[in-house]
């Protein structure tokens, strides 16, 4: 039995907890949050009696085998490093893993030093629609992969890193040569602050404790491979959350894994010369549970995880490259030599 501890007990922690509940090998034994109200609410909902307002105390007292870090992004690095040093076998960190590349490197280095398996919660790779789409591409169902269009109605770091991750997944995690991007920094007009993540965004231009842009457009060139086109926020077409169009020399795939009233969940394939779309029906999957099962396989058998810390770093490198390209007014090549967060730097000037 893997003893699981939580750091951060907000909304996303509940999605993680419901995933663990479907994995018999796991039991949530402890939780920590700086808010006593938050940790008590989480504990009552999921039957967790060991509750802390300090994650350091929780790690020292409980020594969990697996740790879910569900804080806001600026607070991801320190708990991940602490969990690794405390001997956690597996660490599941919410996305984005960090705000800067040096912070991501520090997290990955700590995990390597302790032998911990660090993964980042881009769980949609385990959604049956995206997983089958990747298999179709790999099997040549659309011929040579030429272009991947990703449409995401959120900001680059909070939601766009999911779109970037899925774009990389569909491209077989091929390396990226360069990124050319633009961002929209107009004064935000969203005034609905009911969702905690948008804490007074219209006044602060921040979300989940870090600065964000209103929208972005980018080209992502995979080395010797397809071109990725990324649309986020204000710049994205209103066609759903995490929607993809995959173009190949012999066909096309369209995917929407997150249903909305205007964009229902679907996966469909059209082969060259075919008059109609092939609508592919798939059973629902709890991707949060699947990423945990894959984590256990990594711990027990050394199976490489689709959501490795290095993969999580690659996602934020592309997001940072979009911003950096916008400020430089030029295409930027990868690997990226940028140690800070471009929007934080921009706010300081």
C-alpha positions in Angstrom: 0.0 0.0 0.0 1.3 3.4 -1.0 0.7 6.1 1.6 -0.2 9.4 0.0 0.3 12.9 1.4 -1.2 16.1 -0.1 0.4 19.5 -0.1 -2.3 22.0 -1.0 -5.9 21.3 -0.5 -7.8 23.4 -3.0 -10.0 22.4 -6.0 -7.4 20.6 -8.0 -6.4 18.5 -5.0 -9.9 17.1 -5.0 -9.4 15.9 -8.6 -6.2 14.2 -7.6 -7.9 12.6 -4.6 -10.7 11.2 -6.7 -8.0 9.7 -8.9 -6.2 8.0 -6.0 -9.6 6.7 -4.8 -9.7 4.5 -8.0 -6.3 3.0 -7.4 -6.5 0.3 -4.7 -2.8 0.4 -4.1 -3.0 4.0 -2.7 -4.4 5.5 0.5 -4.4 9.1 1.4 -3.1 9.4 4.9 -2.2 13.0 5.4 -2.8 16.5 4.0 -1.2 20.0 4.5 -2.4 23.5 3.7 -1.5 26.9 5.1 -5.3 27.4 5.5 -6.7 25.4 8.4 -10.2 25.7 6.8 -8.9 24.2 3.5 -7.1 21.3 5.0 -10.1 20.5 7.3 -12.5 20.7 4.4 -10.3 18.3 2.4 -9.9 16.0 5.3 -13.6 15.7 6.0 -14.4 15.1 2.4 -11.8 12.3 1.9 -11.5 10.9 5.4 -8.1 12.2 6.2 -7.5 12.6 9.9 -3.8 13.6 9.8 -4.0 17.3 9.0 -1.2 19.9 9.0 -0.7 23.6 8.3 3.0 23.0 7.5 4.0 20.6 4.7 7.4 20.3 6.4 5.8 19.0 9.5 3.6 16.6 7.5 6.6 15.2 5.5 8.6 14.7 8.7 5.8 13.1 10.7 4.1 11.0 8.0 6.9 10.2 5.5 4.4 9.5 2.7 5.4 7.2 -0.2 3.7 9.5 -2.8 3.1 13.2 -2.5 0.7 15.3 -4.6 1.8 18.9 -4.7 -1.4 20.9 -5.5 -0.4 24.5 -4.4 -0.4 27.4 -6.8 2.5 27.4 -9.4 4.8 29.8 -7.6 4.7 27.5 -4.6 5.5 24.3 -6.5 9.3 24.1 -6.3 10.0 24.1 -2.6 7.5 21.4 -1.6 8.6 19.2 -4.5 12.3 19.5 -3.4 11.2 18.9 0.2 9.2 15.8 -0.7 12.2 14.4 -2.6 14.5 15.0 0.3 12.0 13.4 2.6 12.3 10.2 0.7 9.0 10.2 -1.3 9.1 7.5 -3.9 6.8 9.4 -6.2 5.8 13.0 -6.5 2.9 14.3 -8.6 3.2 18.0 -9.1 0.4 20.1 -10.6 1.1 21.9 -13.8 2.8 24.1 -14.7 5.7 22.6 -12.7 7.4 26.0 -12.2 7.5 29.6 -13.5 11.1 29.5 -14.6 13.5 27.0 -16.1 16.1 27.2 -13.2 13.2 26.3 -10.8 12.2 23.3 -13.0 15.9 22.2 -13.1 16.1 22.4 -9.3 13.0 20.2 -8.9 14.3 17.6 -11.4 17.8 17.6 -9.8 16.3 17.0 -6.4 14.2 14.1 -7.6 17.2 12.5 -9.4 19.4 12.9 -6.3 16.8 11.2 -4.1 15.7 8.6 -6.6 12.2 10.0 -6.5 9.9 9.7 -9.6 8.7 13.3 -10.4 5.8 13.7 -12.7 3.8 16.8 -13.7 0.0 16.7 -14.0 -0.6 17.0 -17.7 -3.0 14.1 -17.2 -4.8 14.5 -20.6 -2.2 12.3 -22.2 -4.1 9.5 -20.5 -7.5 10.6 -21.8 -8.6 7.9 -24.2 -9.2 10.4 -27.1 -5.8 11.9 -27.0 -4.1 8.6 -26.4 -5.9 7.0 -29.4 -5.1 10.0 -31.6 -1.4 9.6 -30.8 -1.6 6.0 -31.7 -3.4 6.8 -35.0 -0.7 9.4 -35.9 2.1 6.9 -34.9 0.5 4.2 -37.0 0.4 6.4 -40.1 -3.4 6.8 -40.3 -3.0 10.4 -41.6 0.3 9.8 -43.5 3.2 12.1 -42.7 2.4 14.5 -39.9 2.4 18.1 -41.2 0.7 20.4 -38.7 -0.9 20.4 -35.3 -3.3 23.2 -34.4 -4.0 23.6 -30.6 -6.9 25.8 -29.4 -7.0 26.7 -25.7 -9.3 29.3 -24.2 -7.0 30.0 -21.3 -3.7 31.7 -20.5 -0.3 30.2 -21.5 0.8 28.9 -18.1 -2.5 27.9 -16.4 -4.1 26.2 -19.4 -1.8 26.6 -22.4 0.8 24.3 -20.9 -1.8 21.5 -21.3 -2.2 22.5 -25.0 1.6 22.6 -25.4 2.0 19.2 -23.8 -0.7 17.6 -26.0 0.9 19.2 -29.1 4.2 17.6 -28.1 2.5 14.3 -27.3 0.8 14.2 -30.7 4.2 15.0 -32.3 5.8 12.0 -30.5 7.7 14.3 -28.1 10.0 15.4 -30.9 12.4 18.2 -30.0 11.5 21.8 -30.9 13.8 23.9 -33.0 12.3 27.3 -32.6 9.3 29.3 -31.5 7.8 32.4 -32.9 5.1 34.1 -30.8 3.0 37.1 -29.9 1.1 37.8 -26.7 -1.8 40.2 -25.9 -1.1 42.4 -22.9 -4.1 44.6 -23.1 -5.8 45.4 -19.8 -7.9 42.3 -18.9 -11.6 42.9 -19.0 -12.7 39.8 -17.1 -14.4 40.9 -13.9 -15.9 37.7 -12.7 -13.8 36.7 -9.6 -16.0 33.9 -8.4 -13.4 31.4 -9.5 -10.5 31.5 -7.1 -7.9 31.1 -9.8 -8.9 34.5 -11.2 -8.2 36.5 -8.0 -9.0 40.0 -9.2 -7.4 39.4 -12.6 -9.0 42.6 -14.0 -7.0 44.6 -11.5 -3.8 42.6 -11.1 -3.3 40.7 -14.4 -2.4 37.7 -12.3 -3.9 34.2 -12.0 -3.0 31.5 -9.4 -0.4 33.9 -8.0 1.6 34.7 -11.1 1.3 37.2 -14.0 -0.4 36.1 -17.2 -1.1 37.5 -20.6 -4.6 37.8 -22.1 -3.9 35.7 -25.2 -1.2 34.4 -27.5 -0.5 33.1 -31.0 2.6 31.0 -31.7 4.3 28.8 -34.2 6.2 25.9 -32.8 8.6 24.2 -35.2 9.4 20.6 -34.4 12.9 19.4 -35.5 12.5 17.6 -38.8 8.8 17.4 -38.2 5.5 19.2 -38.2 4.7 22.8 -37.4 2.6 23.5 -34.3 0.1 26.4 -34.3 -1.0 27.5 -30.8 -3.9 29.8 -30.0 -4.7 30.8 -26.4 -6.9 33.1 -24.5 -8.4 36.1 -26.3 -6.5 35.0 -29.5 -8.1 31.5 -29.5 -11.1 30.7 -31.6 -14.2 30.0 -29.4 -14.3 26.3 -30.4 -13.7 24.6 -27.1 -11.1 24.0 -24.4 -8.1 21.9 -25.5 -9.3 21.3 -29.1 -6.9 19.9 -31.7 -6.7 19.6 -35.5 -4.0 17.2 -36.7 -3.2 17.5 -40.4 -1.2 14.8 -42.3 -0.4 14.1 -45.9 -3.1 11.4 -46.1 -5.8 12.6 -43.7 -6.9 14.6 -40.7 -7.8 14.1 -37.0 -9.9 16.4 -34.8 -10.0 16.0 -31.0 -11.9 17.7 -28.2 -11.4 16.1 -24.9 -13.1 18.6 -22.7 -16.8 19.0 -23.5 -18.6 22.4 -23.5 -22.1 23.3 -24.6 -20.7 24.5 -27.9 -18.0 21.9 -28.3 -19.0 18.3 -27.2 -16.3 15.7 -26.5 -15.2 13.9 -29.7 -12.5 12.1 -31.7 -12.9 11.8 -35.4 -10.8 10.8 -38.3 -11.0 11.6 -42.0 -8.8 9.7 -44.4 -7.8 11.2 -47.8 -10.4 10.5 -50.4 -13.1 9.6 -47.8 -16.3 11.6 -48.0 -17.2 11.3 -44.3 -15.7 11.5 -40.9 -15.1 8.4 -38.9 -16.6 9.2 -35.5 -14.7 7.1 -32.9 -16.6 6.4 -29.6 -14.5 5.7 -26.6 -15.3 4.8 -23.0 -14.6 7.5 -20.4 -11.4 7.3 -18.5 -10.3 9.0 -15.2 -7.0 10.4 -16.5 -6.0 11.4 -12.9 -6.3 7.7 -11.9 -4.4 6.6 -14.9 -1.4 8.9 -14.3 -1.2 7.5 -10.7 -1.3 3.9 -12.0 1.5 4.8 -14.4 3.5 6.4 -11.5 3.3 3.1 -9.6 4.6 1.2 -12.6 7.5 3.7 -12.8 8.2 3.2 -9.1 8.0 -0.6 -9.1 9.3 -1.5 -12.6 11.1 1.5 -13.8 8.6 2.1 -16.7 9.2 5.6 -18.1 6.4 7.9 -17.3 4.6 10.0 -20.0 4.5 13.0 -17.6 8.2 13.1 -16.5 9.6 16.1 -14.9 11.8 16.7 -17.9 8.7 16.6 -20.1 7.1 19.2 -17.8 10.2 21.4 -18.2 9.9 21.1 -22.0 6.3 22.5 -21.7 7.2 25.6 -19.7 10.3 26.2 -22.0 7.9 26.5 -25.0 5.5 28.8 -23.0 8.4 31.0 -21.9 9.7 31.0 -25.5 6.4 32.3 -26.8 6.6 35.3 -24.4 10.3 35.9 -25.0 9.7 35.9 -28.8 7.0 38.5 -28.3 9.2 40.8 -26.3 12.2 40.3 -28.7 10.1 40.7 -31.8 11.9 37.7 -33.4 11.9 34.0 -33.6 13.8 32.3 -30.7 15.7 29.0 -30.9 15.6 26.2 -28.4 17.2 25.2 -26.0 16.2 28.5 -24.5 18.8 30.5 -22.4 16.3 32.5 -20.3 16.5 32.3 -16.5 13.5 34.4 -15.5 9.8 34.7 -16.4 9.4 37.2 -19.2 6.2 38.7 -17.8 7.7 39.3 -14.4 10.6 40.9 -16.0 8.3 43.1 -18.1 6.3 44.2 -15.1 9.5 45.3 -13.4 10.6 47.6 -16.3 
